[in-house]
Every structure is written in structure tokens, then in C-alpha cells.
């Protein structure tokens, strides 16, 4: 049985999003801007990397529509543009943190639940 074209588009979009999120530094950036805008200097204080590397990751997240940005003088401020991405990252990272912390592992059928819903 082959997937319907609409279903193919969903899977392709999901794969594109997962590839954008597939580096720890990008997840750290998303986490850093979840609670408000940050400029590059503020992000560099929170995330250990070089300025050129940070700029490259910010550019990738911006082009993918995950982040928005605005300029104020010489500073560029980044903000989360996609609440869906934030929810996805929170769900995955929270689940992994629980499991890595030695807590009781959550059964596979209950993993990645957001707000108790599948």
C-alpha cells in the first residue's frame, strides 16, 4: 500500500523540520528564545560556540521559519516564530531528561504526549 500524496507531503515536511532541528546547538537556541527575544551576544553568553557558528545556525533556523528576527540599531534580536516547534522540542527534551535522570522510563505508547493527548 502506498501513501497518499497528502500524507507524503506531511512526512516530507516533518523530515525537513527534523533535519533543521537535528543539532544540539539549534535546540539550545530554540530553548533560549522560548521565553523571549535574545540578541546574538545574549545567546553566546548562554551557548558555548563561536560567533560565526552561532550566526550560521541562527540563519538556518530563520530560513526554515523557526525563528523571526528584528533589528534594533546594530543588534539583531531573534524570537521564536513557531509555537509548534517549541511544543515539539519541549515534549522531546522533557521526555529525554526524565529518562536520562534515572526516573521511571515512560512506556513507549505514552512517549511524546503533549498535554496528555496523542
ABEGO torsion letter per residue (X at the ends): XBBBAAAAAAAAAAAAAAAAAABAAAAAAAAAAAAEBBBAAAAAAABBBBAAAAAAAAAAAAAAGABBBBBBEABBBBBBABAAAAAAAAAAAAAAAAAAAGBBBBBAAABGBBGGBX
